Amino acid sequence: MELNWREHIDTNPGVMLGKPVIKGTRIPVQLILEKISLGESTEQLLRSYPSITKEDIQSCLLFDKE
């Protein structure tokens, strides 16, 4: 089954000025993408942000491709 990033990413003008965030958090997609580009692994991100899942991280990558 293909991952649907829309199930994990949300935009709301009342949260982080409407920037895309991981649903249920205030963690911007851009922050996750920056950390990945700097070499952080999925495991490091999951330890740093225990409220997110591997699917949330994958959704950030898929969101960036659209």
PyMOL Python script that loads the backbone (N, CA, C, O; Angstrom):
from pymol import cmd

cmd.read_pdbstr("""\
ATOM      1  N   MET A   1       0.834  -1.178   0.000  1.00  0.00           N
ATOM      2  CA  MET A   1       0.000   0.000   0.000  1.00  0.00           C
ATOM      3  C   MET A   1       0.884   1.248   0.000  1.00  0.00           C
ATOM      4  O   MET A   1       1.826   1.356   0.784  1.00  0.00           O
ATOM      5  N   GLU A   2       0.570   2.166  -0.872  1.00  0.00           N
ATOM      6  CA  GLU A   2       1.355   3.390  -1.007  1.00  0.00           C
ATOM      7  C   GLU A   2       0.998   4.378   0.102  1.00  0.00           C
ATOM      8  O   GLU A   2      -0.169   4.541   0.457  1.00  0.00           O
ATOM      9  N   LEU A   3       2.011   5.021   0.631  1.00  0.00           N
ATOM     10  CA  LEU A   3       1.831   6.002   1.693  1.00  0.00           C
ATOM     11  C   LEU A   3       1.230   7.289   1.115  1.00  0.00           C
ATOM     12  O   LEU A   3       1.713   7.805   0.107  1.00  0.00           O
ATOM     13  N   ASN A   4       0.190   7.794   1.749  1.00  0.00           N
ATOM     14  CA  ASN A   4      -0.437   9.045   1.342  1.00  0.00           C
ATOM     15  C   ASN A   4       0.019  10.134   2.305  1.00  0.00           C
ATOM     16  O   ASN A   4      -0.400  10.157   3.462  1.00  0.00           O
ATOM     17  N   TRP A   5       0.875  11.035   1.833  1.00  0.00           N
ATOM     18  CA  TRP A   5       1.423  12.067   2.717  1.00  0.00           C
ATOM     19  C   TRP A   5       0.334  12.953   3.310  1.00  0.00           C
ATOM     20  O   TRP A   5       0.523  13.518   4.387  1.00  0.00           O
ATOM     21  N   ARG A   6      -0.797  13.085   2.629  1.00  0.00           N
ATOM     22  CA  ARG A   6      -1.885  13.941   3.122  1.00  0.00           C
ATOM     23  C   ARG A   6      -2.459  13.460   4.459  1.00  0.00           C
ATOM     24  O   ARG A   6      -3.088  14.230   5.186  1.00  0.00           O
ATOM     25  N   GLU A   7      -2.239  12.199   4.769  1.00  0.00           N
ATOM     26  CA  GLU A   7      -2.696  11.657   6.049  1.00  0.00           C
ATOM     27  C   GLU A   7      -1.764  12.057   7.200  1.00  0.00           C
ATOM     28  O   GLU A   7      -2.113  11.887   8.368  1.00  0.00           O
ATOM     29  N   HIS A   8      -0.581  12.587   6.870  1.00  0.00           N
ATOM     30  CA  HIS A   8       0.431  12.878   7.883  1.00  0.00           C
ATOM     31  C   HIS A   8       0.842  14.356   7.942  1.00  0.00           C
ATOM     32  O   HIS A   8       1.443  14.797   8.921  1.00  0.00           O
ATOM     33  N   ILE A   9       0.518  15.107   6.901  1.00  0.00           N
ATOM     34  CA  ILE A   9       0.929  16.509   6.812  1.00  0.00           C
ATOM     35  C   ILE A   9      -0.309  17.396   6.816  1.00  0.00           C
ATOM     36  O   ILE A   9      -1.317  17.081   6.183  1.00  0.00           O
ATOM     37  N   ASP A  10      -0.218  18.507   7.538  1.00  0.00           N
ATOM     38  CA  ASP A  10      -1.360  19.422   7.643  1.00  0.00           C
ATOM     39  C   ASP A  10      -0.878  20.864   7.527  1.00  0.00           C
ATOM     40  O   ASP A  10       0.252  21.188   7.893  1.00  0.00           O
ATOM     41  N   THR A  11      -1.744  21.713   7.017  1.00  0.00           N
ATOM     42  CA  THR A  11      -1.505  23.153   7.040  1.00  0.00           C
ATOM     43  C   THR A  11      -2.720  23.809   7.678  1.00  0.00           C
ATOM     44  O   THR A  11      -3.865  23.495   7.354  1.00  0.00           O
ATOM     45  N   ASN A  12      -2.440  24.725   8.589  1.00  0.00           N
ATOM     46  CA  ASN A  12      -3.491  25.410   9.311  1.00  0.00           C
ATOM     47  C   ASN A  12      -2.965  26.812   9.626  1.00  0.00           C
ATOM     48  O   ASN A  12      -1.913  26.942  10.251  1.00  0.00           O
ATOM     49  N   PRO A  13      -3.673  27.859   9.209  1.00  0.00           N
ATOM     50  CA  PRO A  13      -3.178  29.219   9.455  1.00  0.00           C
ATOM     51  C   PRO A  13      -2.914  29.502  10.936  1.00  0.00           C
ATOM     52  O   PRO A  13      -2.131  30.396  11.259  1.00  0.00           O
ATOM     53  N   GLY A  14      -3.552  28.759  11.837  1.00  0.00           N
ATOM     54  CA  GLY A  14      -3.355  28.965  13.262  1.00  0.00           C
ATOM     55  C   GLY A  14      -2.186  28.204  13.856  1.00  0.00           C
ATOM     56  O   GLY A  14      -1.883  28.350  15.040  1.00  0.00           O
ATOM     57  N   VAL A  15      -1.526  27.390  13.038  1.00  0.00           N
ATOM     58  CA  VAL A  15      -0.386  26.595  13.518  1.00  0.00           C
ATOM     59  C   VAL A  15       0.834  26.935  12.668  1.00  0.00           C
ATOM     60  O   VAL A  15       0.831  26.738  11.453  1.00  0.00           O
ATOM     61  N   MET A  16       1.860  27.440  13.309  1.00  0.00           N
ATOM     62  CA  MET A  16       3.128  27.759  12.638  1.00  0.00           C
ATOM     63  C   MET A  16       2.918  28.647  11.396  1.00  0.00           C
ATOM     64  O   MET A  16       3.582  28.475  10.374  1.00  0.00           O
ATOM     65  N   LEU A  17       1.992  29.585  11.513  1.00  0.00           N
ATOM     66  CA  LEU A  17       1.712  30.550  10.444  1.00  0.00           C
ATOM     67  C   LEU A  17       1.290  29.878   9.137  1.00  0.00           C
ATOM     68  O   LEU A  17       1.492  30.429   8.055  1.00  0.00           O
ATOM     69  N   GLY A  18       0.705  28.694   9.246  1.00  0.00           N
ATOM     70  CA  GLY A  18       0.207  28.001   8.062  1.00  0.00           C
ATOM     71  C   GLY A  18       1.232  27.163   7.331  1.00  0.00           C
ATOM     72  O   GLY A  18       0.937  26.597   6.279  1.00  0.00           O
ATOM     73  N   LYS A  19       2.445  27.077   7.882  1.00  0.00           N
ATOM     74  CA  LYS A  19       3.472  26.233   7.246  1.00  0.00           C
ATOM     75  C   LYS A  19       3.059  24.770   7.383  1.00  0.00           C
ATOM     76  O   LYS A  19       2.410  24.404   8.363  1.00  0.00           O
ATOM     77  N   PRO A  20       3.425  23.930   6.417  1.00  0.00           N
ATOM     78  CA  PRO A  20       3.120  22.497   6.527  1.00  0.00           C
ATOM     79  C   PRO A  20       3.816  21.899   7.750  1.00  0.00           C
ATOM     80  O   PRO A  20       5.014  22.093   7.957  1.00  0.00           O
ATOM     81  N   VAL A  21       3.050  21.178   8.546  1.00  0.00           N
ATOM     82  CA  VAL A  21       3.581  20.524   9.744  1.00  0.00           C
ATOM     83  C   VAL A  21       3.122  19.067   9.768  1.00  0.00           C
ATOM     84  O   VAL A  21       2.187  18.682   9.066  1.00  0.00           O
ATOM     85  N   ILE A  22       3.790  18.282  10.577  1.00  0.00           N
ATOM     86  CA  ILE A  22       3.343  16.915  10.810  1.00  0.00           C
ATOM     87  C   ILE A  22       2.078  17.002  11.659  1.00  0.00           C
ATOM     88  O   ILE A  22       2.064  17.655  12.702  1.00  0.00           O
ATOM     89  N   LYS A  23       1.019  16.341  11.206  1.00  0.00           N
ATOM     90  CA  LYS A  23      -0.280  16.411  11.894  1.00  0.00           C
ATOM     91  C   LYS A  23      -0.145  16.114  13.382  1.00  0.00           C
ATOM     92  O   LYS A  23       0.573  15.207  13.803  1.00  0.00           O
ATOM     93  N   GLY A  24      -0.871  16.921  14.164  1.00  0.00           N
ATOM     94  CA  GLY A  24      -0.885  16.732  15.602  1.00  0.00           C
ATOM     95  C   GLY A  24       0.339  17.284  16.312  1.00  0.00           C
ATOM     96  O   GLY A  24       0.485  17.113  17.523  1.00  0.00           O
ATOM     97  N   THR A  25       1.230  17.951  15.562  1.00  0.00           N
ATOM     98  CA  THR A  25       2.444  18.521  16.153  1.00  0.00           C
ATOM     99  C   THR A  25       2.616  19.946  15.635  1.00  0.00           C
ATOM    100  O   THR A  25       1.835  20.430  14.816  1.00  0.00           O
ATOM    101  N   ARG A  26       3.650  20.595  16.129  1.00  0.00           N
ATOM    102  CA  ARG A  26       4.068  21.890  15.600  1.00  0.00           C
ATOM    103  C   ARG A  26       5.428  21.738  14.913  1.00  0.00           C
ATOM    104  O   ARG A  26       6.191  22.698  14.808  1.00  0.00           O
ATOM    105  N   ILE A  27       5.719  20.526  14.450  1.00  0.00           N
ATOM    106  CA  ILE A  27       7.002  20.234  13.803  1.00  0.00           C
ATOM    107  C   ILE A  27       6.862  20.487  12.302  1.00  0.00           C
ATOM    108  O   ILE A  27       6.169  19.743  11.607  1.00  0.00           O
ATOM    109  N   PRO A  28       7.521  21.538  11.801  1.00  0.00           N
ATOM    110  CA  PRO A  28       7.414  21.850  10.366  1.00  0.00           C
ATOM    111  C   PRO A  28       8.084  20.799   9.484  1.00  0.00           C
ATOM    112  O   PRO A  28       9.133  20.251   9.822  1.00  0.00           O
ATOM    113  N   VAL A  29       7.454  20.540   8.358  1.00  0.00           N
ATOM    114  CA  VAL A  29       8.024  19.627   7.363  1.00  0.00           C
ATOM    115  C   VAL A  29       9.423  20.103   6.981  1.00  0.00           C
ATOM    116  O   VAL A  29      10.345  19.297   6.852  1.00  0.00           O
ATOM    117  N   GLN A  30       9.578  21.413   6.800  1.00  0.00           N
ATOM    118  CA  GLN A  30      10.862  21.971   6.384  1.00  0.00           C
ATOM    119  C   GLN A  30      11.977  21.640   7.382  1.00  0.00           C
ATOM    120  O   GLN A  30      13.113  21.399   6.975  1.00  0.00           O
ATOM    121  N   LEU A  31      11.669  21.628   8.664  1.00  0.00           N
ATOM    122  CA  LEU A  31      12.669  21.286   9.682  1.00  0.00           C
ATOM    123  C   LEU A  31      13.160  19.848   9.497  1.00  0.00           C
ATOM    124  O   LEU A  31      14.361  19.580   9.549  1.00  0.00           O
ATOM    125  N   ILE A  32      12.222  18.935   9.282  1.00  0.00           N
ATOM    126  CA  ILE A  32      12.595  17.531   9.070  1.00  0.00           C
ATOM    127  C   ILE A  32      13.442  17.387   7.811  1.00  0.00           C
ATOM    128  O   ILE A  32      14.441  16.667   7.813  1.00  0.00           O
ATOM    129  N   LEU A  33      13.048  18.068   6.736  1.00  0.00           N
ATOM    130  CA  LEU A  33      13.808  17.990   5.485  1.00  0.00           C
ATOM    131  C   LEU A  33      15.215  18.563   5.653  1.00  0.00           C
ATOM    132  O   LEU A  33      16.178  18.012   5.120  1.00  0.00           O
ATOM    133  N   GLU A  34      15.333  19.659   6.386  1.00  0.00           N
ATOM    134  CA  GLU A  34      16.658  20.249   6.626  1.00  0.00           C
ATOM    135  C   GLU A  34      17.540  19.284   7.409  1.00  0.00           C
ATOM    136  O   GLU A  34      18.715  19.108   7.085  1.00  0.00           O
ATOM    137  N   LYS A  35      16.980  18.667   8.431  1.00  0.00           N
ATOM    138  CA  LYS A  35      17.765  17.735   9.248  1.00  0.00           C
ATOM    139  C   LYS A  35      18.205  16.517   8.431  1.00  0.00           C
ATOM    140  O   LYS A  35      19.319  16.022   8.600  1.00  0.00           O
ATOM    141  N   ILE A  36      17.334  16.041   7.550  1.00  0.00           N
ATOM    142  CA  ILE A  36      17.707  14.923   6.674  1.00  0.00           C
ATOM    143  C   ILE A  36      18.833  15.358   5.741  1.00  0.00           C
ATOM    144  O   ILE A  36      19.785  14.609   5.522  1.00  0.00           O
ATOM    145  N   SER A  37      18.725  16.569   5.192  1.00  0.00           N
ATOM    146  CA  SER A  37      19.755  17.051   4.264  1.00  0.00           C
ATOM    147  C   SER A  37      21.102  17.235   4.957  1.00  0.00           C
ATOM    148  O   SER A  37      22.149  17.205   4.310  1.00  0.00           O
ATOM    149  N   LEU A  38      21.072  17.427   6.281  1.00  0.00           N
ATOM    150  CA  LEU A  38      22.314  17.559   7.049  1.00  0.00           C
ATOM    151  C   LEU A  38      22.845  16.213   7.540  1.00  0.00           C
ATOM    152  O   LEU A  38      23.844  16.148   8.256  1.00  0.00           O
ATOM    153  N   GLY A  39      22.155  15.137   7.141  1.00  0.00           N
ATOM    154  CA  GLY A  39      22.665  13.798   7.419  1.00  0.00           C
ATOM    155  C   GLY A  39      22.036  13.067   8.585  1.00  0.00           C
ATOM    156  O   GLY A  39      22.479  11.973   8.934  1.00  0.00           O
ATOM    157  N   GLU A  40      21.003  13.650   9.203  1.00  0.00           N
ATOM    158  CA  GLU A  40      20.356  12.935  10.303  1.00  0.00           C
ATOM    159  C   GLU A  40      19.597  11.728   9.773  1.00  0.00           C
ATOM    160  O   GLU A  40      18.949  11.794   8.729  1.00  0.00           O
ATOM    161  N   SER A  41      19.687  10.647  10.495  1.00  0.00           N
ATOM    162  CA  SER A  41      19.000   9.422  10.097  1.00  0.00           C
ATOM    163  C   SER A  41      17.569   9.419  10.635  1.00  0.00           C
ATOM    164  O   SER A  41      17.209  10.218  11.500  1.00  0.00           O
ATOM    165  N   THR A  42      16.780   8.516  10.110  1.00  0.00           N
ATOM    166  CA  THR A  42      15.410   8.350  10.600  1.00  0.00           C
ATOM    167  C   THR A  42      15.431   8.029  12.089  1.00  0.00           C
ATOM    168  O   THR A  42      14.620   8.557  12.850  1.00  0.00           O
ATOM    169  N   GLU A  43      16.353   7.169  12.508  1.00  0.00           N
ATOM    170  CA  GLU A  43      16.433   6.789  13.909  1.00  0.00           C
ATOM    171  C   GLU A  43      16.757   7.988  14.799  1.00  0.00           C
ATOM    172  O   GLU A  43      16.191   8.126  15.883  1.00  0.00           O
ATOM    173  N   GLN A  44      17.667   8.858  14.345  1.00  0.00           N
ATOM    174  CA  GLN A  44      17.998  10.063  15.107  1.00  0.00           C
ATOM    175  C   GLN A  44      16.793  10.988  15.219  1.00  0.00           C
ATOM    176  O   GLN A  44      16.530  11.549  16.282  1.00  0.00           O
ATOM    177  N   LEU A  45      16.061  11.145  14.116  1.00  0.00           N
ATOM    178  CA  LEU A  45      14.880  12.005  14.127  1.00  0.00           C
ATOM    179  C   LEU A  45      13.812  11.463  15.072  1.00  0.00           C
ATOM    180  O   LEU A  45      13.174  12.226  15.797  1.00  0.00           O
ATOM    181  N   LEU A  46      13.619  10.157  15.062  1.00  0.00           N
ATOM    182  CA  LEU A  46      12.621   9.540  15.935  1.00  0.00           C
ATOM    183  C   LEU A  46      12.990   9.712  17.413  1.00  0.00           C
ATOM    184  O   LEU A  46      12.115   9.876  18.263  1.00  0.00           O
ATOM    185  N   ARG A  47      14.286   9.672  17.707  1.00  0.00           N
ATOM    186  CA  ARG A  47      14.726   9.908  19.097  1.00  0.00           C
ATOM    187  C   ARG A  47      14.547  11.379  19.479  1.00  0.00           C
ATOM    188  O   ARG A  47      14.134  11.689  20.596  1.00  0.00           O
ATOM    189  N   SER A  48      14.857  12.278  18.549  1.00  0.00           N
ATOM    190  CA  SER A  48      14.748  13.716  18.830  1.00  0.00           C
ATOM    191  C   SER A  48      13.305  14.178  18.931  1.00  0.00           C
ATOM    192  O   SER A  48      12.992  15.092  19.694  1.00  0.00           O
ATOM    193  N   TYR A  49      12.429  13.549  18.161  1.00  0.00           N
ATOM    194  CA  TYR A  49      11.016  13.934  18.104  1.00  0.00           C
ATOM    195  C   TYR A  49      10.153  12.694  18.342  1.00  0.00           C
ATOM    196  O   TYR A  49       9.622  12.122  17.391  1.00  0.00           O
ATOM    197  N   PRO A  50      10.011  12.280  19.583  1.00  0.00           N
ATOM    198  CA  PRO A  50       9.300  11.022  19.880  1.00  0.00           C
ATOM    199  C   PRO A  50       7.815  11.041  19.518  1.00  0.00           C
ATOM    200  O   PRO A  50       7.173   9.991  19.518  1.00  0.00           O
ATOM    201  N   SER A  51       7.262  12.204  19.212  1.00  0.00           N
ATOM    202  CA  SER A  51       5.837  12.263  18.860  1.00  0.00           C
ATOM    203  C   SER A  51       5.594  11.965  17.383  1.00  0.00           C
ATOM    204  O   SER A  51       4.443  11.903  16.951  1.00  0.00           O
ATOM    205  N   ILE A  52       6.673  11.777  16.590  1.00  0.00           N
ATOM    206  CA  ILE A  52       6.475  11.475  15.172  1.00  0.00           C
ATOM    207  C   ILE A  52       6.816  10.017  14.881  1.00  0.00           C
ATOM    208  O   ILE A  52       7.441   9.330  15.689  1.00  0.00           O
ATOM    209  N   THR A  53       6.389   9.567  13.712  1.00  0.00           N
ATOM    210  CA  THR A  53       6.609   8.178  13.298  1.00  0.00           C
ATOM    211  C   THR A  53       7.473   8.123  12.044  1.00  0.00           C
ATOM    212  O   THR A  53       7.727   9.140  11.398  1.00  0.00           O
ATOM    213  N   LYS A  54       7.911   6.933  11.719  1.00  0.00           N
ATOM    214  CA  LYS A  54       8.672   6.720  10.482  1.00  0.00           C
ATOM    215  C   LYS A  54       7.829   7.150   9.276  1.00  0.00           C
ATOM    216  O   LYS A  54       8.352   7.731   8.325  1.00  0.00           O
ATOM    217  N   GLU A  55       6.533   6.864   9.320  1.00  0.00           N
ATOM    218  CA  GLU A  55       5.638   7.255   8.221  1.00  0.00           C
ATOM    219  C   GLU A  55       5.533   8.771   8.105  1.00  0.00           C
ATOM    220  O   GLU A  55       5.409   9.299   7.000  1.00  0.00           O
ATOM    221  N   ASP A  56       5.582   9.478   9.235  1.00  0.00           N
ATOM    222  CA  ASP A  56       5.574  10.944   9.197  1.00  0.00           C
ATOM    223  C   ASP A  56       6.806  11.459   8.452  1.00  0.00           C
ATOM    224  O   ASP A  56       6.710  12.371   7.632  1.00  0.00           O
ATOM    225  N   ILE A  57       7.948  10.871   8.743  1.00  0.00           N
ATOM    226  CA  ILE A  57       9.198  11.283   8.088  1.00  0.00           C
ATOM    227  C   ILE A  57       9.131  10.985   6.592  1.00  0.00           C
ATOM    228  O   ILE A  57       9.506  11.823   5.772  1.00  0.00           O
ATOM    229  N   GLN A  58       8.656   9.795   6.239  1.00  0.00           N
ATOM    230  CA  GLN A  58       8.516   9.436   4.827  1.00  0.00           C
ATOM    231  C   GLN A  58       7.545  10.384   4.126  1.00  0.00           C
ATOM    232  O   GLN A  58       7.744  10.735   2.963  1.00  0.00           O
ATOM    233  N   SER A  59       6.507  10.791   4.826  1.00  0.00           N
ATOM    234  CA  SER A  59       5.524  11.706   4.260  1.00  0.00           C
ATOM    235  C   SER A  59       6.139  13.074   3.973  1.00  0.00           C
ATOM    236  O   SER A  59       5.787  13.723   2.988  1.00  0.00           O
ATOM    237  N   CYS A  60       7.049  13.505   4.826  1.00  0.00           N
ATOM    238  CA  CYS A  60       7.747  14.770   4.573  1.00  0.00           C
ATOM    239  C   CYS A  60       8.523  14.695   3.265  1.00  0.00           C
ATOM    240  O   CYS A  60       8.527  15.644   2.481  1.00  0.00           O
ATOM    241  N   LEU A  61       9.177  13.569   3.036  1.00  0.00           N
ATOM    242  CA  LEU A  61       9.939  13.392   1.797  1.00  0.00           C
ATOM    243  C   LEU A  61       9.018  13.361   0.581  1.00  0.00           C
ATOM    244  O   LEU A  61       9.333  13.949  -0.454  1.00  0.00           O
ATOM    245  N   LEU A  62       7.882  12.679   0.704  1.00  0.00           N
ATOM    246  CA  LEU A  62       6.926  12.627  -0.400  1.00  0.00           C
ATOM    247  C   LEU A  62       6.310  14.006  -0.655  1.00  0.00           C
ATOM    248  O   LEU A  62       6.120  14.399  -1.806  1.00  0.00           O
ATOM    249  N   PHE A  63       6.003  14.732   0.407  1.00  0.00           N
ATOM    250  CA  PHE A  63       5.453  16.077   0.289  1.00  0.00           C
ATOM    251  C   PHE A  63       6.417  16.977  -0.475  1.00  0.00           C
ATOM    252  O   PHE A  63       5.993  17.783  -1.303  1.00  0.00           O
ATOM    253  N   ASP A  64       7.693  16.843  -0.203  1.00  0.00           N
ATOM    254  CA  ASP A  64       8.720  17.672  -0.856  1.00  0.00           C
ATOM    255  C   ASP A  64       8.813  17.400  -2.344  1.00  0.00           C
ATOM    256  O   ASP A  64       9.208  18.281  -3.107  1.00  0.00           O
ATOM    257  N   LYS A  65       8.455  16.192  -2.773  1.00  0.00           N
ATOM    258  CA  LYS A  65       8.538  15.829  -4.197  1.00  0.00           C
ATOM    259  C   LYS A  65       7.387  16.374  -5.015  1.00  0.00           C
ATOM    260  O   LYS A  65       7.469  16.422  -6.242  1.00  0.00           O
ATOM    261  N   GLU A  66       6.304  16.789  -4.348  1.00  0.00           N
ATOM    262  CA  GLU A  66       5.117  17.277  -5.079  1.00  0.00           C
ATOM    263  C   GLU A  66       5.261  18.698  -5.499  1.00  0.00           C
ATOM    264  O   GLU A  66       4.354  19.253  -6.120  1.00  0.00           O
TER     265      GLU A  66
END
""", "prot")
cmd.dss("prot")
cmd.show_as("cartoon", "prot")
cmd.util.cbc("prot")
cmd.orient("prot")
